């Protein structure tokens, strides 16, 4: 792999926008890949797709929405969805984005703060299988290195 072999994941949760931005800057995030199937937030409108894209662009951070292909809330469950052509296409696009990221890091974004309650855990397992290190950002000073759980 030519680009980075480390990726971060992050849940926006109920964070204030400035805290979210500070996290991105601290961890040198240059690309945010949004894997929310429905990228809106009535309670926190600054996390809606259009608003977030504008804010990130003003900071020089690229925003990519892959929620149509990698988003959660799939009938039959996410693990079943991972066997589909749609997931494969989305995952290949994610790998391409990671490979092409030459400055900073990619962060995979969803709503849920805790990765183990989110479909990011399944995406993370697949990334690990491809030799990519996955770090989950819990907050500014707490991270967790992803490990594939064995039964």
C-alpha positions in Angstrom: 0.0 0.0 0.0 1.5 3.4 -1.0 -0.4 5.8 1.2 -1.2 5.6 4.9 -1.5 2.3 6.7 -3.3 4.0 9.6 -6.9 5.2 9.7 -8.9 6.8 12.5 -12.6 6.4 13.2 -14.7 9.0 15.0 -18.3 9.4 16.1 -19.5 13.0 16.2 -22.1 12.2 19.0 -23.2 15.3 20.8 -19.9 17.1 20.6 -19.7 20.8 20.2 -18.4 21.7 16.8 -15.2 23.3 18.1 -14.4 20.1 20.0 -14.9 18.0 16.9 -12.7 20.3 14.9 -10.0 20.3 17.6 -10.0 16.5 17.4 -9.6 16.5 13.7 -6.7 18.9 13.9 -5.0 17.1 16.8 -4.9 13.8 14.9 -3.9 15.4 11.6 -7.1 14.4 9.8 -7.0 15.6 6.1 -9.9 13.5 4.8 -13.2 12.7 6.5 -15.1 9.8 5.1 -18.7 10.0 6.3 -20.3 6.5 6.6 -23.6 7.7 8.0 -26.4 6.3 5.8 -28.5 9.3 6.7 -26.1 12.3 7.1 -28.4 14.7 8.9 -28.8 15.9 12.5 -31.7 18.0 13.7 -30.3 18.4 17.1 -26.8 19.2 15.9 -27.3 20.8 12.4 -23.6 21.5 12.0 -23.2 17.7 11.6 -25.5 17.6 8.6 -23.8 16.7 5.4 -23.9 20.1 3.7 -22.9 22.1 6.8 -20.1 19.7 7.7 -18.8 19.7 4.2 -18.5 23.5 4.2 -16.9 23.7 7.6 -14.3 21.0 6.7 -13.6 22.6 3.4 -12.8 25.9 5.1 -10.2 24.1 7.2 -8.6 22.4 4.2 -10.1 19.0 5.1 -11.7 16.9 2.3 -15.2 15.5 3.0 -16.4 12.3 1.2 -19.8 10.8 1.8 -19.9 7.0 1.4 -23.0 6.4 3.4 -24.9 5.1 0.4 -22.5 2.2 0.1 -21.0 1.8 3.6 -23.8 3.2 5.8 -25.5 1.2 8.5 -29.1 0.4 9.2 -29.4 -2.4 6.6 -32.2 -4.9 6.5 -30.8 -8.3 7.5 -28.0 -6.6 9.5 -24.7 -5.1 8.5 -22.7 -8.4 8.5 -25.1 -9.7 5.8 -24.8 -6.4 3.9 -21.0 -6.8 3.9 -21.4 -9.7 1.4 -23.0 -7.5 -1.2 -21.7 -5.8 -4.3 -22.6 -2.4 -2.8 -20.4 -3.0 0.3 -17.6 -4.2 -1.9 -17.7 -1.1 -4.1 -17.8 1.2 -1.1 -15.0 -0.6 0.7 -12.8 -0.5 -2.5 -13.5 3.3 -2.7 -12.5 3.6 1.0 -9.2 1.8 0.3 -8.6 4.0 -2.7 -9.1 7.1 -0.5 -6.7 5.8 2.1 -4.0 4.9 -0.5 -4.3 8.4 -2.0 -4.0 10.2 1.3 -0.5 11.5 1.2 -0.7 14.2 3.9 -2.4 13.6 7.2 -4.9 10.8 7.9 -8.3 9.6 6.9 -11.0 9.5 9.6 -14.1 7.4 9.1 -17.1 9.3 10.6 -20.4 8.2 12.0 -22.8 9.4 14.7 -22.1 6.9 17.6 -19.2 7.9 19.8 -18.3 4.3 20.8 -17.2 2.2 17.8 -18.3 -1.0 19.4 -21.9 0.2 19.2 -21.5 1.2 15.6 -21.0 -0.5 12.2 -17.6 1.1 12.1 -16.4 -2.0 14.0 -17.2 -4.2 11.0 -15.5 -1.8 8.6 -12.5 -1.7 10.9 -12.3 -5.5 11.0 -12.0 -5.5 7.2 -9.4 -2.7 7.2 -7.3 -4.7 9.7 -7.5 -7.7 7.3 -6.0 -5.4 4.6 -3.1 -4.5 6.8 -4.4 -1.1 7.9 -4.1 0.0 11.5 -7.3 1.4 12.9 -7.5 3.8 15.8 -10.8 4.8 17.3 -11.0 8.3 18.7 -13.2 8.5 21.8 -12.3 12.0 22.7 -9.4 14.4 22.4 -7.2 12.4 24.8 -8.6 8.9 24.6 -8.0 6.5 21.7 -8.3 2.8 21.3 -6.3 0.6 18.8 -8.8 -1.7 17.0 -8.4 -5.5 17.4 -10.4 -8.1 15.7 -12.4 -10.0 18.4 -12.1 -13.7 18.2 -14.9 -16.0 19.6 
